[in-house]
Amino acid sequence: MKYGSIIFSGKSGERYRFESWPLETRFKAFAGVYFVTKRSVENKTYSRASHDNIYIGQTANMADPFATQSQFECFKKHGANCVCVCLVESEEQRISMEQDLIAAHETHCNRDRQPKGVLTAA
């Protein structure tokens, strides 16, 4: 059951439209960028959800597991319940979009995956 659409902006200012799904969703084989979040609906009248950023990644095949066991443990620790997906066939575009989003959004589980050229404090 799809939740709806959400727009995430990258550091470049580019806006990307994602479709949000329950984290347990089993996808067909397609390439895409995904944004794992903790989705919560505070105002039931307007069905607007808020998303706590947990992890940003990309894959050539959403049908495959899109995270390692340790990443899933991190997702669970932070209450992940949603995966937002944007279909992107080109590997070059997926990597660029992933890096743009990581540069713009703090996440709980991307700590070891900062884009090249981005320095983090020790």
N, C-alpha and C positions, 0 to 999 in steps of 0.2 A: 504494500500500500504506500504509494508516494505521498509525501507530506505536502510538497509544493516547491516553488522556485525561490531562490535567494541569490542576491548579487553580492559578490565579494570583489573588492577593489585591490589591485596590486599597488606596489610602491610607485610604479610608473604612472599611476592614475587610470590605467586600463581597468574597465569593469567587465567581470566575467559572470555569466549566468550559470548557476548550478541547479540541479534538481536534487531535493533532499529525500532520503529514504531511511528507514530503520537500519541500524547498524548490522542486523542479522540478515539483511537482504542478500540473496544469491543472484548475482548478475550473470547475464549472457556474456559471451566473449566480445569485448570492444575495448578500444584504447581510451584512456581518459586521465584527467586530473581529479583527485578526490580530496575532500576536506572533512576530516572526522571531527565531530563536535558533540557537545552535550547540549541537546535541544530541550528547551523548556518553554511552556506556554503559560504566561502569567495572566493575560487578559483573555479569557475564554470567549468573550463577546466578539472580539475582532479576529480571533484565530491567528494572532501574530505571535511568532515564536522568537525567542532570543537564542543565540548560539554561543557557547563557550568554546573557544578555539583549542583543539587538542592536537591535531596532526594534519599536515599537508603532504601529499605525495602524488606520484604519477605512475602509471603502469600501462604496458602494452596490452594487458588482458585482465579486465575486471573480474572475469570468471575465476582466476587464480586467487589464492589468498594474497591480499594486498598489504600484509604486514607480517613481521616475524612474531614469534611467540612473546618475546620480551616487549615488542611494541604493543601487542594486544594487552599485555599485563599493564602497561602504562595507560592505555585507553581505559581499561577497567578501573584502575586506580583513580582516574579523573572523571568517572561517570559517563563515558562516551555512550551515546545511544542513537547516533545519527551519522550517516555518511552522505555528504553532498557531492554530486558527481557532475563533471562537465566532459562531454565527449570531445576528444581531440585526437585525430588520427596521427598527425605528424609528431614523431618523437622529438624533433627539434622544438616544435611549438609547445609540446607538453613540458619539456625541461625548462624552457624560458618562462612559461606561465607559472610553473611550480616555484621557481626561484623568485619571480616577481611577487607572488603571494607570501612566500616565507619571509621576504624582506619587509613586507608590510604588516604582518600579523605575528604577535607573540603566540606561541603554542606551548603546551605542556610537554609534548613528546618529540619535538623536532630538535631538541638541544644539540644532538650530534650531527645534524644535517644542515648547518648554516650554508648558504650559497657561497661559492668562491668569491673572495674579495671582501667578505663581510667579517669584520673582527668582533670578537665577543670578549667581554671582560672576564678575567679568571675568577 
